[in-house]
Each structure stands twice: as C-alpha cells, then as structure tokens.
C-alpha cells in the first residue's frame, strides 16, 4: 500500500477571485420595505449567496446607481462583473471596493469589512497586504476588539482570514465549525461549503490523513458540484488508503467532468482497476525506499523496467511456438506477477502526484500494459482436441 502523498499534488487552492457570500447591511433601501420583508441589499445578497449571479448583478448595480453600495456590496459586484468577463469594469469596481473597505476598517468596521478587504487585496494580487489585513483582523478577534459571533457565515470569514495568513490549524478549526453551522441550512451558502471542504481535503491529504481527506471530498462530491480536480483528489485519497475500486470510480468521474483533459484520470483508473484485481501492492520499491521518496525519474525507470519484463516474456512465448514446460510456465507467471505489482505501485504513485501518466506510458511504449491486464499473464495452454484460437 502506498504511504504518503507528495507535496506536489496537494498545493492548496488559489485565492484569486474568491467567491464571497455574506450578507451586508443596507443603510437605506431604494424602496422602503414592508415590516419583515428583506431590504434591497438583503435581496441582492441572497441572490448572490444562491449563486444567481446575473440577477445579483442587476440588483447590486441598482444599489450602486442609487449610491447605496458599501464596500462588501461593491466587492460582490466586482465578482459578478468578472464572471461576465467585463475585466475593465470589474477592475474599476474592485478599486472602488478597496477604497470603501479601507475607510470602513479605518473607522472600526466590523468583521465583514475586514474579511472583504483581505479578499479584495488578494484579488488585486496584493498578497502581502492581504496577509497584513488578515493578521490585524484576527488580532482584533483574539483580543475581543471585534465581537465574537457564532453565525456560520462569520465563522467561515474568520477561517478565511486565518487561511490568508497560512495559519492552517486555526483556519481548519474555524472552517469545521462553519460547516457544522451550514449543515443546519443546506444550500444557503454553497460556495462557502465547497471552499471549506476543499481546504480541509487538501490539508488532510498533505498530512496523510487519507480517511479524513476522503470524507471531505466525498461530501463535496455528494453535493453535486464537484469539479474534475475534486474527483481526482478523492481518487488519490482512496488510492492512498488502498481502496482501489473506489479510486477507480472517482477517477472515472474526474474524466467525465473534464473529457478533454481526462487522459491521465483514464490511465489512473485502469491502473486502479488492475490493483483491485491484484490486491495489496508493495509498500517499498526494489531499492527499499517507500514510493513517495522516489523522484519522478526513478518512477519512470521503474515503470520502464517492469514493463520490459512483460514485453520480454511475450517475445519469448512467441519464439517458443509451443506450450511451456509446467515448471517454466510457473516461474514465468511468478516473474510477471511480481513485475506487475511493482509496475502498478509505481504507476499509481506517478499518477497520484499529478504527473503525466498517459504521456509517459505512451512514450515508453507500455500503454497497452495499462489497459490490458492479460498482457501480464502467461496464456493458458491449449487442451487436447481444441483448435488454436483464431486471431
């Protein structure tokens, strides 16, 4: 069984154009609401939270035109414009959002303004400023200067502020609390839920917690909006835990989610299906190292050498032209079985790292060994009276 996930695969999600989803106060609605009815800003935010971005954009633009868009609302509007590929308008609106958020935080604004200012800086590529603002916000939270809240959306915001500082343990703890709260209102904040689960899944993969990572990515998949990368990482978590059939299923879903870019997932799936047939794979390479310690070139040499065993065996069988002696046949079968197990272990390690398994197998000439398990077996001898199989 493979042991530990290399860091190359588990780089955490990029924060650019972060989807923010929290409610904001509307100082004065353009049209007075009836008692108990949501204000114009609350309606706009609700549309945004439900990922109805075109409708949200129209509502936010109306608030902006009326002079009633604060920093968080302007940030949301900039995101909607970005989705519409209106980059210039998005840039102008984002700059206005930053200016408003800077004023709000300077005037002792609440958690929402600090959260959005950090996100806005990150969207502008100002990562050091984002980390600085996030650190100041969490300092205020820890000191009590910013009031604590148990609203799930605010718990998420705190988690994201810790994430922006690369404080993984704190971020994970707040994201878990947020997810518990979101579970009480299914569908209310879908983007926040996805973000939290992806973060936790990546973190758990990096820490070799295969069961935990599988749990987060399986939950994300169950919510119906998993992307190809989510399915791929779910497959990796299952493969690391030796759950070959489950890994094959997740790799198949990864390919389905991105057919044009699914070649590596397709190859990985075939390797996992063969692993399910074989059972347990070796934990160590032939030189005694665990697979995660092998460099890319080491894995490629191992794949090539193992494949050569099968190719040489095939050539010998073709040259013999007659059934093998039973003792030779048994020895040949053992040699092929061992080479196959090493090939599969190296191949799954290679694929799990996100390395180009399809290209490497094709160029190495052993792609058929990935897709045809019978190439790793000695053909059964023909029984007396049977005609030779026709090509």
C-alpha positions as CSV (number, residue, x, y, z in Angstrom):
1,X,0.0,0.0,0.0
2,X,1.3,3.5,-0.8
3,X,2.0,5.6,2.3
4,X,2.3,9.4,1.9
5,X,1.1,12.0,-0.6
6,X,3.9,14.1,-2.1
7,X,3.5,17.8,-1.7
8,X,3.5,18.5,-5.4
9,X,-0.1,17.3,-5.7
10,X,-1.6,19.0,-2.7
11,X,-0.9,22.6,-3.2
12,X,-3.9,24.4,-1.7
13,X,-6.5,26.3,-3.8
14,X,-5.7,29.7,-5.2
15,X,-7.4,32.6,-3.6
16,X,-7.8,34.9,-6.6
17,X,-11.4,36.0,-7.4
18,X,-12.6,34.4,-4.1
19,X,-16.4,33.9,-4.1
20,X,-17.7,35.9,-1.1
21,X,-21.1,35.1,0.1
22,X,-22.0,37.0,3.3
23,X,-25.0,39.3,4.0
24,X,-24.4,43.0,4.3
25,X,-26.5,45.8,5.8
26,X,-28.4,48.1,3.6
27,X,-28.2,51.6,5.0
28,X,-31.3,52.9,3.3
29,X,-33.2,50.8,0.7
30,X,-34.2,52.5,-2.5
31,X,-37.8,51.4,-2.0
32,X,-38.9,51.1,1.6
33,X,-39.6,47.5,2.6
34,X,-42.7,46.3,4.4
35,X,-42.0,45.2,8.0
36,X,-40.4,41.8,8.0
37,X,-39.5,42.0,4.3
38,X,-35.8,41.9,3.2
39,X,-34.2,45.2,2.1
40,X,-32.9,45.7,-1.4
41,X,-29.4,44.9,-0.2
42,X,-30.5,41.8,1.6
43,X,-32.3,40.6,-1.5
44,X,-29.2,41.2,-3.7
45,X,-27.0,39.3,-1.2
46,X,-29.5,36.4,-1.1
47,X,-29.3,36.1,-4.9
48,X,-25.6,36.2,-4.7
49,X,-25.5,33.6,-2.0
50,X,-27.7,31.3,-4.1
51,X,-25.2,31.8,-7.0
52,X,-27.8,33.5,-9.2
53,X,-25.1,35.9,-10.3
54,X,-26.8,37.6,-13.2
55,X,-29.8,38.6,-11.0
56,X,-27.5,39.6,-8.2
57,X,-25.5,41.8,-10.6
58,X,-28.6,43.7,-11.6
59,X,-29.6,44.2,-8.0
60,X,-26.2,45.3,-7.0
61,X,-25.9,47.7,-9.9
62,X,-29.2,49.3,-8.9
63,X,-27.9,49.8,-5.4
64,X,-24.7,51.2,-6.7
65,X,-26.5,53.6,-9.0
66,X,-28.5,54.8,-6.0
67,X,-25.3,55.4,-4.0
68,X,-26.2,52.7,-1.5
69,X,-23.4,50.2,-2.2
70,X,-20.9,49.8,0.6
71,X,-17.5,48.1,0.4
72,X,-18.8,44.5,0.7
73,X,-21.6,45.1,-1.9
74,X,-19.1,46.7,-4.3
75,X,-16.8,43.7,-3.9
76,X,-19.7,41.3,-4.8
77,X,-20.5,43.4,-7.8
78,X,-16.8,43.2,-9.0
79,X,-17.1,39.4,-8.8
80,X,-20.3,39.4,-10.8
81,X,-18.6,41.6,-13.4
82,X,-15.6,39.2,-13.5
83,X,-17.9,36.3,-14.2
84,X,-19.3,38.2,-17.2
85,X,-15.7,38.7,-18.5
86,X,-16.1,42.5,-18.1
87,X,-12.5,42.9,-16.9
88,X,-12.2,46.7,-17.1
89,X,-15.5,47.3,-15.3
90,X,-14.5,44.7,-12.8
91,X,-11.1,46.4,-12.1
92,X,-12.7,49.8,-11.6
93,X,-15.4,48.4,-9.3
94,X,-12.8,46.4,-7.3
95,X,-10.7,49.5,-6.8
96,X,-13.7,51.4,-5.5
97,X,-14.5,48.4,-3.2
98,X,-10.9,48.6,-1.8
99,X,-11.2,52.3,-1.2
100,X,-14.5,51.9,0.6
101,X,-13.3,48.9,2.6
102,X,-10.2,50.7,3.7
103,X,-12.3,53.6,5.0
104,X,-14.7,51.1,6.8
105,X,-11.9,49.3,8.5
106,X,-10.2,52.5,9.5
107,X,-13.4,53.6,11.1
108,X,-13.7,50.5,13.2
109,X,-15.7,48.5,10.7
110,X,-16.9,45.0,11.5
111,X,-15.7,41.6,10.6
112,X,-17.3,41.7,7.2
113,X,-15.3,44.7,6.1
114,X,-12.0,43.2,7.3
115,X,-12.8,39.9,5.5
116,X,-13.6,41.6,2.2
117,X,-10.6,43.9,2.3
118,X,-8.3,40.9,2.7
119,X,-10.1,39.2,-0.2
120,X,-10.0,42.3,-2.3
121,X,-6.3,42.8,-1.8
122,X,-5.8,39.2,-2.8
123,X,-7.9,39.7,-5.9
124,X,-5.6,42.6,-6.9
125,X,-2.5,40.4,-6.4
126,X,-1.5,42.2,-3.2
127,X,-0.9,39.1,-1.1
128,X,1.3,40.8,1.5
129,X,-1.4,43.4,2.1
130,X,-4.0,40.7,2.3
131,X,-2.0,38.8,4.9
132,X,-1.3,42.1,6.9
133,X,-5.0,42.9,7.0
134,X,-6.0,39.3,7.9
135,X,-3.5,39.4,10.7
136,X,-4.8,42.6,12.1
137,X,-8.4,41.3,11.9
138,X,-7.6,38.1,13.7
139,X,-5.6,40.0,16.3
140,X,-8.8,42.1,17.0
141,X,-10.9,38.9,17.2
142,X,-8.5,37.3,19.6
143,X,-8.4,40.4,21.8
144,X,-12.1,40.9,21.7
145,X,-12.0,44.2,19.9
146,X,-14.1,42.6,17.2
147,X,-17.2,41.0,18.7
148,X,-17.3,37.2,18.5
149,X,-20.2,35.6,16.7
150,X,-21.5,32.1,16.1
151,X,-23.1,32.8,12.8
152,X,-21.8,30.1,10.4
153,X,-21.0,32.8,7.7
154,X,-18.9,34.7,10.2
155,X,-17.1,31.5,11.4
156,X,-16.2,31.0,7.8
157,X,-14.9,34.5,7.4
158,X,-12.6,34.0,10.4
159,X,-11.3,30.8,8.9
160,X,-10.5,32.5,5.6
161,X,-8.7,35.3,7.5
162,X,-6.5,32.6,9.1
163,X,-6.0,30.9,5.8
164,X,-4.8,34.2,4.3
165,X,-2.0,34.1,6.9
166,X,-1.2,30.4,6.2
167,X,-2.2,29.5,9.7
168,X,-3.6,26.1,8.7
169,X,-4.6,24.7,12.1
170,X,-6.7,27.8,13.0
171,X,-8.2,28.0,9.6
172,X,-9.2,24.3,9.6
173,X,-10.8,24.6,13.1
174,X,-13.0,27.6,12.1
175,X,-13.9,26.0,8.8
176,X,-15.1,22.9,10.6
177,X,-17.2,24.9,12.9
178,X,-18.7,26.8,9.9
179,X,-19.5,23.6,8.2
180,X,-21.4,22.4,11.3
181,X,-23.5,25.5,11.1
182,X,-24.0,25.4,7.3
183,X,-25.4,21.9,7.7
184,X,-28.4,23.4,9.5
185,X,-29.3,25.4,6.4
186,X,-28.5,23.2,3.4
187,X,-27.9,25.2,0.2
188,X,-27.7,28.6,1.9
189,X,-24.0,29.1,1.3
190,X,-22.9,26.6,-1.3
191,X,-19.7,28.3,-2.4
192,X,-18.6,28.6,1.3
193,X,-19.2,25.0,1.8
194,X,-17.2,24.0,-1.2
195,X,-14.4,26.2,-0.3
196,X,-14.2,24.8,3.3
197,X,-14.3,21.2,2.1
198,X,-11.7,21.7,-0.5
199,X,-9.4,23.4,2.0
200,X,-9.9,20.7,4.6
201,X,-9.5,18.0,2.0
202,X,-6.2,19.4,0.7
203,X,-4.9,19.9,4.2
204,X,-5.7,16.3,5.2
205,X,-4.1,15.0,2.0
206,X,-1.0,16.9,2.8
207,X,-1.0,15.4,6.3
208,X,-1.5,11.9,5.0
209,X,-4.9,11.6,6.6
210,X,-6.5,9.6,3.8
211,X,-9.7,8.8,5.6
212,X,-10.3,12.4,6.5
213,X,-9.5,13.7,3.1
214,X,-11.8,11.1,1.5
215,X,-14.6,12.1,3.8
216,X,-14.3,15.8,2.8
217,X,-14.1,15.1,-0.9
218,X,-16.8,12.5,-0.8
219,X,-19.1,15.1,0.9
220,X,-18.2,17.7,-1.7
221,X,-19.0,15.2,-4.5
222,X,-22.3,14.3,-2.9
223,X,-23.3,18.0,-3.0
224,X,-23.3,17.8,-6.8
225,X,-20.8,20.4,-7.9
226,X,-17.5,18.6,-7.7
227,X,-15.0,19.6,-10.4
228,X,-12.6,17.3,-12.1
229,X,-9.8,18.1,-9.7
230,X,-12.1,17.4,-6.7
231,X,-12.8,13.9,-8.1
232,X,-9.1,13.4,-8.8
233,X,-8.1,14.2,-5.3
234,X,-10.9,11.9,-3.9
235,X,-9.4,9.2,-6.1
236,X,-5.9,9.9,-4.7
237,X,-7.2,9.7,-1.1
238,X,-8.9,6.4,-1.8
239,X,-5.8,5.0,-3.6
240,X,-3.5,6.0,-0.7
241,X,-5.8,4.1,1.6
242,X,-5.7,1.0,-0.7
243,X,-9.3,1.4,-1.8
244,X,-8.7,0.6,-5.4
245,X,-12.2,0.2,-6.6
246,X,-13.3,3.4,-5.0
247,X,-10.3,5.2,-6.5
248,X,-11.2,3.8,-10.0
249,X,-14.7,5.1,-9.6
250,X,-13.6,8.6,-8.6
251,X,-11.0,8.7,-11.5
252,X,-13.8,7.8,-13.9
253,X,-15.9,10.7,-12.6
254,X,-12.9,13.0,-12.9
255,X,-12.6,12.0,-16.6
256,X,-16.3,12.6,-17.1
257,X,-16.1,16.0,-15.5
258,X,-13.4,17.0,-18.0
259,X,-13.4,14.7,-21.0
260,X,-10.9,16.9,-23.0
261,X,-8.4,16.9,-20.1
262,X,-9.2,13.5,-18.7
263,X,-6.4,11.3,-20.2
264,X,-4.4,11.0,-17.0
265,X,-7.5,10.2,-15.0
266,X,-8.4,7.5,-17.5
267,X,-5.0,5.9,-17.3
268,X,-5.0,6.1,-13.5
269,X,-8.4,4.4,-13.4
270,X,-7.1,1.5,-15.4
271,X,-4.1,1.1,-13.0
272,X,-6.5,1.2,-10.0
273,X,-8.7,-1.5,-11.6
274,X,-5.7,-3.7,-12.1
275,X,-4.7,-3.0,-8.5
276,X,-8.1,-4.1,-7.3
277,X,-7.6,-7.4,-9.2
278,X,-4.1,-7.9,-7.7
279,X,-4.9,-6.9,-4.2
280,X,-2.1,-5.5,-2.0
281,X,0.7,-3.6,-3.7
282,X,4.3,-3.4,-2.4
283,X,4.9,-0.6,0.1
284,X,8.6,-0.4,-0.9
285,X,10.4,-0.1,-4.2
286,X,13.1,-2.6,-5.1
287,X,15.8,-0.5,-3.5
288,X,14.0,-0.4,-0.2
289,X,12.6,3.1,-0.4
290,X,8.9,3.9,0.1
291,X,7.4,5.1,-3.1
292,X,6.9,8.7,-2.0
293,X,10.7,9.0,-1.7
294,X,11.4,8.2,-5.3
295,X,12.0,11.0,-7.7
296,X,10.0,11.3,-10.9
297,X,12.9,9.8,-12.9
298,X,13.1,6.9,-10.5
299,X,9.5,6.1,-11.0
300,X,9.8,6.3,-14.8
301,X,12.8,3.9,-14.7
302,X,10.8,1.5,-12.5
303,X,7.8,1.6,-14.9
304,X,10.0,1.0,-17.9
305,X,12.0,-1.9,-16.3
306,X,8.8,-3.6,-15.1
307,X,7.2,-3.2,-18.5
308,X,10.2,-4.7,-20.1
309,X,9.7,-7.9,-18.1
310,X,6.3,-8.3,-19.7
311,X,7.5,-7.4,-23.1
312,X,10.4,-9.9,-22.9
313,X,8.1,-12.6,-21.7
314,X,5.8,-12.0,-24.6
315,X,8.7,-12.2,-27.1
316,X,9.9,-15.5,-25.5
317,X,6.5,-17.0,-25.7
318,X,6.2,-16.0,-29.4
319,X,9.6,-17.6,-30.1
320,X,8.8,-20.8,-28.3
321,X,5.9,-21.7,-30.6
322,X,4.8,-24.4,-28.2
323,X,3.3,-24.8,-24.7
324,X,5.9,-24.1,-22.0
325,X,7.1,-26.8,-19.7
326,X,4.9,-26.6,-16.5
327,X,7.9,-25.6,-14.3
328,X,9.0,-22.9,-16.7
329,X,5.4,-21.7,-17.0
330,X,5.1,-21.4,-13.2
331,X,8.3,-19.5,-13.0
332,X,7.3,-17.2,-15.8
333,X,3.9,-16.5,-14.1
334,X,5.6,-15.6,-10.8
335,X,8.0,-13.2,-12.6
336,X,5.2,-11.5,-14.4
337,X,3.1,-11.2,-11.3
338,X,5.8,-9.6,-9.3
339,X,6.7,-7.2,-12.1
340,X,3.1,-6.3,-12.5
341,X,2.7,-5.4,-8.8
342,X,5.8,-3.1,-9.0
343,X,4.5,-1.6,-12.2
344,X,1.1,-0.8,-10.7
345,X,2.6,0.6,-7.5
346,X,5.0,2.9,-9.4
347,X,2.2,3.9,-11.9
348,X,-0.3,4.8,-9.2
349,X,2.3,6.8,-7.3
350,X,3.2,8.6,-10.6
351,X,-0.5,9.3,-11.4
352,X,-1.3,10.4,-7.8
353,X,1.3,13.1,-7.9
354,X,-0.4,14.6,-10.9
355,X,2.5,13.6,-13.3
356,X,1.6,12.9,-16.9
357,X,1.0,9.2,-16.8
358,X,-0.7,9.0,-20.2
359,X,2.1,10.8,-22.0
360,X,4.8,8.8,-20.1
361,X,3.2,5.4,-20.8
362,X,2.7,6.3,-24.4
363,X,6.2,7.4,-25.0
364,X,7.6,4.5,-23.0
365,X,5.7,2.0,-25.2
366,X,3.9,0.3,-22.4
367,X,0.4,1.9,-22.6
368,X,-1.1,-1.4,-23.6
369,X,0.1,-2.9,-20.2
370,X,-2.1,-0.3,-18.5
371,X,-5.2,-1.2,-20.4
372,X,-4.8,-4.9,-21.0
373,X,-4.3,-7.0,-17.8
374,X,-3.9,-10.2,-19.8
375,X,-0.5,-8.9,-21.0
376,X,0.8,-9.7,-17.5
377,X,-0.3,-13.3,-17.6
378,X,1.1,-16.4,-19.3
379,X,-1.5,-17.7,-21.7
380,X,-3.3,-20.9,-20.7
381,X,-2.1,-24.0,-22.6
382,X,-4.5,-25.4,-25.2
383,X,-6.2,-28.5,-24.1
384,X,-6.1,-31.7,-26.2
385,X,-8.6,-31.7,-29.1
386,X,-9.1,-27.9,-29.1
387,X,-8.4,-25.9,-32.1
388,X,-6.0,-23.0,-31.7
389,X,-7.7,-19.7,-31.1
390,X,-8.2,-17.7,-34.2
391,X,-6.8,-14.1,-34.3
